Amino acid sequence: MGKIISYIIYFLIAIAIYVFIRASFTGEINSNTTIGQAATEVKNGSIQTLTDMKNDASSAINDLKKDTAPNK
């Protein structure tokens, strides 16, 4: 159980790093951005990324269900 929790934490940290780097390159975080603003940007971006992943997984599962449903 401890390994699963640590993997989940690693996954969430990886998403936060990805969002921070993406925001840096797109210009949403620059040298004039405060730490609080950067943290808010990373939080919002992480939530959006996780929501997008959930929606994509949900639609993939629904598509799979449609494809494997028996035709009557």
N, C-alpha and C positions, 0 to 999 in steps of 0.2 A: 504494500500500500504506500509505503514511503517513497518508493521509486516512481510510482505513478504521479504523486504530488510534485516531486522534484522535476519530472519531465514536463508537467503542466506549467510550473513556474518558469522553466527554461524556455518553453514555447512562448509564454507571455512576454518574457524579457526580449526574446528575439523579435517579436512583433513591435514592441516599443522602440527598439533600436532601428528597425526598418522604417517605422513612421518618422522617427527623428531625422534619419538620413534623407528620407524622401522630402520632408519639409524643408530641410536645409538646402537641398538642391533646387527646389521649386521656388525658393525665396520667401517662404512663409516664416522661416526662422533665419534671422541674419544677425549681424554684430550689434544692432540696436535693440534687439529683442531681450526683454528681461527674462529671468529664470522662471518667474510665474507664468508669463505668456508662453514660454517654450513648453512648460509642463502642461498647461491647458491645451496647447496644440497637440502634444503627444497623446494626452488622454483622449481628446476628441477623435484624433486620427486612429488610435488603437480601437476605440469603440466602433468606429465606422468600418474598420478593416474586419473586425470580428463579426459584425453584423452582416457584411457582404459575404464572408465565408459561410456563415450560417445559412443565408439565403441561397447561395450557390449549392450548398450541400443538400438543402431541402428540395430545391428544384431538380437536382440530379436524382434524388431518391424518388420523387414523384414521376419523373420521366422513366425511370427504371421500372416502377410499378405499372405504368401504362404499357410499356413494352412487354412485360412478362404476364400481364393479365390475360386470362383465357378468353377467347372470343366465343360468344354465344350465338 
